[in-house]
Amino acid sequence: MTTAHQSTQKTKAAARSRQQPQPPLENEQLEPHVLRHLRTPEAAHYLGVSVSFLNHARLRGSGPMYKKLSPKLIVYSLEDLRSWVNSKSRRSTSGSGPSQA
């Protein structure tokens, strides 16, 4: 093989490895209490809403709690998503307040 061909194969292999999620290491155990964080598209899919809805809810302050890890990286914990969904429970369409238990 030529050096250029080997370089091309390495580049393609590196691109494939970036695209495919890596399984956890054999000795790595995922504890149930460890929070998993979802990026905005994943969180929108989890909630059954659009990415645009979450973006606007963040802007209005009416959406689920989130964490801003960098200027462009927003993540949501599963716990925060569940809490937000639970806070949306209603008994009637006539009132705007939360359900009365």
Secondary structure, DSSP 8 states (H G I E B T S, - for coil): --HHHHHHHHHHHHHHHHHS-----TT----TTS--EEEHHHHHHHHTS-HHHHHHHHHHT-S---EEEETTEEEEEHHHHHHHHHTT--S-SS--S----
